[in-house]
């Protein structure tokens, strides 16, 4: 996967994944890989700075659990931010689809 696309969507992925349940870092990375059918692997050097940044913005809460694992969960503020990010993501996604349809119809007109 293109790292720039991942970089722009990592916050959404993390906030969404951590909305219903608390998870620790390794489990987060493993779940993302599983949900992406092994096509996406997020390394520690990407994951932990993102978690820390989201925690500093108060979008995530954390606590230390068993086996000295740090668990993360989306806060109410994080859920509001997630909704805003998803709304923006949907606008961009719809635009891309419309442009794709438009350009494909123009190509068909020339054939």
C-alpha positions, 0 to 999 in steps of 0.5 A: 500500500502507498505509504502516503495514503496510509499516512493520511488514513491512519488516524481514521483507522485507529480511532475507528478500530479503538471505538468499541474496544480497548486494545494494546499496540501489538493487538492493534497491528495484528487486527489491522493486518487481519482486516486488510487480508494481510495486504497492510502491515503497520510497523511499530515505528508508525503505530506507536507515534500515531497512538501517542499523537492521538493520545496527546490530542485527547482522542485516545485514553490509555491505561496499563493492563496485564502483562504490562501492556498499554491499552488504548480506547477512543474518547468521546472527543476522539469519536467526534473527531472520527465523525469529522474525519469520516465525513471529510473522507466520504466527500473526498471518496465521492469526488474521486468516484465522480471524477473516475466516472467522468473521465471514463465517460469522456474516454468512451466518447472518443472511441 
